[in-house]
Amino acid sequence: MSMPRTAAVVGGGIAGLACALRLAEAGVRVTVIETRRKLGGRATSFVDPRTGEVLDNCQHVLMGCCTNLLDFYARLGVDGAIEWHPVVRWANPPHAPDRMLPGRLPAPAHFTGSFLGMRLLTFAEKRAVARAMWRMLRMGTSGRARWEGRTFAEFLRETGQPGRAVQLFWSPVVVSACNLDVDEASAASAMQVFQEGFLASPDAPVMGLSAVPLVRLYDPAEQAIAAAGGTLRLGVSARALAFDGRRVSGVVTDEGMVDADVTVSAVPADRLEKLAGDALVRADRRLARLGEVGSSPIIGVHLRFPARVMDVPHLVLPGRGTQWLFDKGVGEDGSQHVHAVISGARGWMDLDEAAIAARVLEDVRWALPAARSVEPVSVRSVKEKRATFAVTPGFEAIRPRAMADGTERDGGVRNLYLAGDWTRTGWPATMEGAVRSGYLAAGAILGRPMVVPDLPPGRIARLLGAGR
Ligand SMILES: Cc1cc2nc3c(=O)[nH]c(=O)nc-3n(C[C@H](O)[C@H](O)[C@H](O)COP(=O)(O)OP(=O)(O)OC[C@H]3O[C@@H](n4cnc5c(N)ncnc54)[C@H](O)[C@@H]3O)c2cc1C
């Protein structure tokens, strides 16, 4: 197919912006249609009406292995806003937090020194963890694909993981990365986190946090896309994809029709289901299973304490309902903003703010002795009911590809492209997955690969199975 002249991208989240930017840079006249008046989708900030503060809906963490996200940030000129944290701290009261950090040994052994030094787990529990890690390393990518239909808990049982190792190590990592606990998450998705995020390279697990509100990372996309000849239509909602029985001729919006040679849907599956009429769903089998894409909630809680209570940048809270705490800074009046994250939060969704605050405070006080004698001056919880798609066993099979290949399986709507973290990127619901999906769609439209390669595994890790 020759290069299209015009493209309509529905959705100004990370996936839509990444796709639109690459298309605009390549000379396609692209129009982004975004229902909200701000960019960034689920990775966003808002002004708290109670205090006037700009707050993120939730802390968003990236890692060194997020090669496409980092490429996107560099294109937007915001890569300098990411602060890197090689040390991950695990609360272990009454002791000081344990520290996990890549050491001098080459991958896959870079965590050996700090992991052995962690007091959270016994030596026998650490040996069991190492055994499971070894098995994941040796099975490689092809081996993990065979676990696609099973839960990670089955793998943990098969490798004889003690209950405490599951509760204090495996579960906090899996629920943070996959937004489902080990007994619900697909084993293949969880294994990817350990194979690529932990074992392949010492650069992969380094944690990145934005030093600015999330929305400031994505605002520059408006300027970048416009500078490359594209248009953003903020505050405009797509109502339907216009399908003439053979091709999608553009997008019907509440402000009229946007005609385009190609259309990219970069909205979550439930939204796409509303935009695609029956005729389009019948014509394009990628859309047949949209209703099966499940979701999982996350709650972010902003607490302000009258004085500093947290003296480390972040903490994992193993075995607690709250998985992470982040220090979001001390104000001029000496008060500290602490942010708590509860992933896989289904069991919390019926609680009101006061009940959420009470539970979170219990966890905060468990982890931070200085918080035991002070009350927060304000608490703001943000419930994200459909925070991420649910990476349950078998999910990979219902994730659609960016491009219909015209075969029996995908049907024939060749000028409709799909992006969004839930499409087939191989990644869990992450900002990296969203950018990948945008680059995959742009690459499919332009007929050339655009995805940035993964970090190369270390030599020994590769010899042992990483990346194979
Ligand atoms: C609470 C929370 C915590 C998270 N934590 C992390 C983390 O730590 N690390 C990480 O990597 N990821 C995290 N994620 C996941 C990450 O935010 C998402 O994977 C990513 O932002 C998805 O981007 P997207 O572009 O695919 O979808 P979205 O962000 O959902 O973008 C879709 C866009 O389409 C727009 N839209 C929808 N319908 C229409 C319509 N009809 N017309 C026009 N526009 C429409 C929406 O307004 C939205 O802007 C978290 C998500 C949440 C909610």
The ligand as a Tripos MOL2 file, in Angstrom:
@<TRIPOS>MOLECULE
LIG
   53    58     1     0     0
SMALL
NO_CHARGES

@<TRIPOS>ATOM
      1 C1         -4.1380    4.2260   38.2600 C.3       1 LIG1
      2 C2         -3.1940    3.7520   37.1840 C.ar      1 LIG1
      3 C3         -1.8770    3.4420   37.4910 C.ar      1 LIG1
      4 C4         -1.0140    3.0110   36.4840 C.ar      1 LIG1
      5 N1          0.3000    2.7800   36.7740 N.ar      1 LIG1
      6 C5          1.1610    2.5200   35.7710 C.ar      1 LIG1
      7 C6          2.5520    2.4350   36.0100 C.ar      1 LIG1
      8 O1          3.0230    2.5820   37.1410 O.2       1 LIG1
      9 N2          3.3780    2.1950   34.9550 N.ar      1 LIG1
     10 C7          2.9030    2.0450   33.6780 C.ar      1 LIG1
     11 O2          3.7050    1.8670   32.7630 O.2       1 LIG1
     12 N3          1.5740    2.0990   33.4270 N.ar      1 LIG1
     13 C8          0.6990    2.3310   34.4210 C.ar      1 LIG1
     14 N4         -0.6360    2.4260   34.1660 N.ar      1 LIG1
     15 C9         -1.1250    2.0490   32.8360 C.3       1 LIG1
     16 C10        -0.9790    3.1750   31.8070 C.3       1 LIG1
     17 O3         -1.5120    4.3810   32.3120 O.3       1 LIG1
     18 C11        -1.7470    2.7630   30.5600 C.3       1 LIG1
     19 O4         -1.2850    1.4900   30.1250 O.3       1 LIG1
     20 C12        -1.5700    3.7330   29.3950 C.3       1 LIG1
     21 O5         -1.6740    5.0650   29.8090 O.3       1 LIG1
     22 C13        -2.6230    3.4050   28.3450 C.3       1 LIG1
     23 O6         -2.5410    4.3080   27.2690 O.3       1 LIG1
     24 P1         -3.5100    4.1760   26.0220 P.3       1 LIG1
     25 O7         -3.1770    5.3070   25.1280 O.co2     1 LIG1
     26 O8         -3.4450    2.7970   25.4760 O.co2     1 LIG1
     27 O9         -5.0080    4.3240   26.5870 O.3       1 LIG1
     28 P2         -5.7080    5.5450   27.3260 P.3       1 LIG1
     29 O10        -4.7660    6.2150   28.2190 O.co2     1 LIG1
     30 O11        -6.9650    5.0040   27.9060 O.co2     1 LIG1
     31 O12        -6.0620    6.5630   26.1450 O.3       1 LIG1
     32 C14        -7.2540    6.5220   25.4140 C.3       1 LIG1
     33 C15        -7.7020    7.9490   25.1350 C.3       1 LIG1
     34 O13        -8.8370    7.9060   24.3000 O.3       1 LIG1
     35 C16        -9.7430    8.8990   24.7240 C.3       1 LIG1
     36 N5        -11.0750    8.5040   24.2410 N.ar      1 LIG1
     37 C17       -11.8410    7.4750   24.6830 C.ar      1 LIG1
     38 N6        -12.9770    7.4190   23.9870 N.ar      1 LIG1
     39 C18       -12.9240    8.4270   23.0810 C.ar      1 LIG1
     40 C19       -13.8130    8.8790   22.0720 C.ar      1 LIG1
     41 N7        -14.9950    8.2890   21.8400 N.pl3     1 LIG1
     42 N8        -13.4440    9.9520   21.3210 N.ar      1 LIG1
     43 C20       -12.2520   10.5680   21.5230 C.ar      1 LIG1
     44 N9        -11.3900   10.1720   22.4770 N.ar      1 LIG1
     45 C21       -11.7150    9.1120   23.2340 C.ar      1 LIG1
     46 C22        -9.5940    8.9090   26.2290 C.3       1 LIG1
     47 O14       -10.0590   10.1290   26.7870 O.3       1 LIG1
     48 C23        -8.1010    8.7120   26.3890 C.3       1 LIG1
     49 O15        -7.4150    9.9410   26.4390 O.3       1 LIG1
     50 C24        -1.5040    2.8420   35.1570 C.ar      1 LIG1
     51 C25        -2.8340    3.1540   34.8590 C.ar      1 LIG1
     52 C26        -3.6680    3.6190   35.8510 C.ar      1 LIG1
     53 C27        -5.0880    3.9890   35.4870 C.3       1 LIG1
@<TRIPOS>BOND
     1     1     2 1
     2     2     3 ar
     3     2    52 ar
     4     3     4 ar
     5     4     5 ar
     6     4    50 ar
     7     5     6 ar
     8     6     7 ar
     9     6    13 1
    10     7     8 2
    11     7     9 ar
    12     9    10 ar
    13    10    11 2
    14    10    12 ar
    15    12    13 ar
    16    13    14 ar
    17    14    15 1
    18    14    50 ar
    19    15    16 1
    20    16    17 1
    21    16    18 1
    22    18    19 1
    23    18    20 1
    24    20    21 1
    25    20    22 1
    26    22    23 1
    27    23    24 1
    28    24    25 2
    29    24    26 1
    30    24    27 1
    31    27    28 1
    32    28    29 2
    33    28    30 1
    34    28    31 1
    35    31    32 1
    36    32    33 1
    37    33    34 1
    38    33    48 1
    39    34    35 1
    40    35    36 1
    41    35    46 1
    42    36    37 ar
    43    36    45 ar
    44    37    38 ar
    45    38    39 ar
    46    39    40 ar
    47    39    45 ar
    48    40    41 1
    49    40    42 ar
    50    42    43 ar
    51    43    44 ar
    52    44    45 ar
    53    46    47 1
    54    46    48 1
    55    48    49 1
    56    50    51 ar
    57    51    52 ar
    58    52    53 1
@<TRIPOS>SUBSTRUCTURE
     1 LIG1         1 GROUP 0 **** ****
